Amino acid sequence: MFRAPPAGFIHVMSTRPKLRRREFWLLLGVCVLVLLFIPVVRHYQLRAAARAYVAQLRAQGEKLDLAEVIPPPVPPEQDGSALLLQASALLDASRNFLSTNFPSAMDMVAPGRARIGWQQPAVVDDKASNSWADIELALAEDRDALDRLNNILDCSELDFKLQYNGGLDNLKLPHLISVKNAAQHLCAAAMDELHRGNPEAAGRNIRTMLVLANGLAHDRLVISELVRIAVAAIATEATWELLQATNATETELATLQRDWVGLDFIRSGENALLMERAAEQVTLAEWKSPRSPLHGAPLAWGDLLTGEGLQATGRQLKFRFDRFRWHYWWSYADQVRYLQVDQMLLETFRKAQTNAPLLALKKQQEQKIKRIFGRVDPERLSPLFADL
């Protein structure tokens, strides 16, 4: 015979599905919260790690702020930048063939063998040929500019009043081309003086090149250091040409040697790295600001009706998603890696000042770079590491 179930049984059966639905939605909500919570926690972990490393560097006495590394202004009587800019303007106005066809100095013809340029009957290279009379005529047109350049010998530094506060991305450096162009014209003048049998005047032109190379260290920038090296290379070739002259006096050679000894690339390289590190922190902050160009152009929703517009919008959305991830997660790891690489380079320069073996330093540097980057995907690195 059929028996009716107890009264309480019907109530339990009717409420159990409701409880299961509530448990499901509760579990789903917890999972969503956990998924949202993990990246938030990771963001704060990465930010704390970056700040901790910055604090560690400061505790070691490292200079990380622009105010700590910006060079002091140069007294006007020691600043040759105005003379250089005046000479550069005159050379730009002249625009004779010396702008593209300089006399070759220390032209290598075989391993360990070079041709003495000023002894040749004509100025010949793989592009053009000129007589020494042509060279002298062109130099005569540039005489005012060359005289202004040689007056830089009475100065000790070049202060171009660079504005570092805007970061390296906004820094204008038109003077670097002027410095190298001036060195090339001075080398041409030195070669002509040697051809005419006047090593004293040739030495003066070479010494002016060395003043340019030394004075440019005031910039405290890596790109300026590269230009300094280029100017020193030009001066090296001109000096070799001078050493082939038989009528140079001991006094002239001793003065030139003193100027060469006064060149310092190691300490100035350290100063350049300190400046670049501080300026890059400004650039990094700008990239994270709402005004940053990394935000991208506004999305063109009206172009979605075309195939190209749909692809372009897709690329913009991906770019914004990648920027979002970089802003809140990857940027902190980038910052730490950049600071670690810069610190490693600074330590290399500092050890080089103690006459540590350069090959050993280079090997240590390569090993440290591998440890810093490990298996990091290059596509996840910011433009800070474009040169590595």
Residue pairs with C-beta under 8 A, 6 or more apart in sequence:
39 328
39 329
42 329
43 328
43 329
46 329
46 332
46 333
47 332
49 332
49 336
50 332
50 333
50 335
50 336
53 336
53 339
53 340
54 64
54 339
57 64
57 339
57 343
58 64
62 343
62 346
63 69
63 274
63 278
64 277
64 278
64 281
65 278
66 164
66 165
66 275
66 278
66 279
66 282
68 278
69 220
69 271
69 274
69 275
69 278
70 164
70 220
70 275
71 159
71 218
71 220
71 271
73 159
73 161
74 156
74 157
74 158
74 159
74 218
77 155
78 155
78 156
78 157
79 155
79 157
79 158
79 159
80 151
80 152
80 154
80 155
80 156
80 157
80 158
80 211
80 215
81 158
81 159
81 160
81 161
81 175
81 215
83 148
83 149
83 151
83 152
83 155
84 148
84 149
84 152
84 158
84 175
84 178
84 179
84 182
84 212
85 175
85 178
86 145
86 148
87 145
87 146
87 148
87 149
87 182
88 145
88 175
88 178
88 181
88 182
90 142
90 144
90 145
90 148
91 99
91 142
91 145
91 181
91 182
91 185
94 141
94 142
94 145
96 138
96 141
96 142
97 128
97 130
97 134
97 138
98 135
98 138
98 139
98 142
98 184
98 185
98 188
99 181
100 127
101 123
101 125
101 127
101 128
101 130
102 184
102 185
102 187
102 188
103 117
103 118
103 123
103 135
103 187
103 188
103 191
103 192
104 115
104 117
104 123
104 124
104 125
105 117
105 187
105 190
105 191
105 234
105 237
105 238
105 240
105 241
106 114
106 115
106 117
106 236
106 237
106 238
106 240
106 241
107 114
107 115
107 117
107 125
108 114
108 115
109 115
114 240
116 241
116 244
117 123
117 191
117 241
118 191
118 192
118 194
118 195
118 241
118 244
118 245
119 195
119 244
122 129
122 130
122 131
122 132
123 129
123 130
123 131
123 132
123 134
123 135
132 192
132 195
135 188
135 191
135 192
136 192
139 146
139 188
139 189
139 192
142 185
145 185
146 185
146 186
146 189
146 205
149 182
149 185
149 186
149 208
150 204
150 205
150 208
152 208
152 211
152 212
152 215
153 204
153 207
153 208
153 211
155 211
155 215
156 211
156 214
156 215
157 214
157 215
157 217
157 218
158 175
158 179
158 212
158 215
158 216
158 218
158 219
159 218
160 175
160 218
160 219
162 171
162 173
162 219
162 221
163 170
163 171
163 172
164 171
164 275
164 278
164 279
165 282
166 282
167 279
167 280
167 282
167 283
167 286
168 221
168 276
168 279
168 280
168 283
169 283
169 286
171 221
171 279
173 219
173 221
173 223
173 224
176 216
176 223
176 224
176 227
179 212
179 216
179 227
179 231
180 227
180 230
180 231
180 234
182 212
183 209
183 212
183 213
183 230
183 231
183 234
183 235
184 234
186 205
186 206
186 208
186 209
186 238
187 205
187 206
187 209
187 234
187 235
187 237
187 238
189 201
189 202
189 205
190 201
190 202
190 203
190 205
190 206
190 238
190 241
190 242
191 202
191 238
191 241
193 199
193 201
193 202
193 205
194 202
194 241
194 242
194 245
197 245
197 247
199 242
199 245
199 247
199 248
199 249
199 252
200 248
200 249
200 252
202 238
202 241
202 242
202 245
203 242
203 248
203 252
203 253
203 255
203 256
205 238
206 235
206 238
206 239
206 242
206 256
207 255
207 256
207 259
209 231
209 232
209 234
209 235
209 238
210 232
210 235
210 259
210 260
210 262
210 263
211 259
212 231
213 228
213 231
213 232
213 235
213 263
214 228
214 262
214 263
214 264
216 224
216 227
216 228
216 231
217 224
217 225
217 228
217 264
217 268
217 271
219 272
220 268
220 271
220 272
220 274
220 275
221 272
221 275
221 276
222 272
222 273
222 276
224 272
225 265
225 268
225 269
225 272
228 265
228 268
229 265
232 263
232 265
239 256
239 260
242 248
242 256
243 253
266 349
266 352
266 353
267 349
267 353
269 349
270 346
270 349
270 350
270 353
273 342
273 345
273 346
273 349
274 346
276 342
277 338
277 339
277 342
280 338
280 384
281 335
284 331
284 334
284 335
284 384
286 292
287 294
287 331
287 382
288 327
288 331
294 323
294 326
295 320
295 323
296 316
296 319
296 320
296 323
297 316
299 313
299 316
299 317
300 309
300 312
300 313
301 313
302 309
303 309
303 310
303 312
303 313
304 310
304 313
326 334
326 382
330 380
330 382
331 382
334 381
334 382
334 384
334 385
337 372
337 373
337 376
337 381
337 384
337 385
338 384
338 385
340 372
341 369
341 372
341 385
341 388
344 365
344 368
344 369
344 372
345 365
348 361
348 364
348 365
351 361
352 358
352 361
369 388
373 388
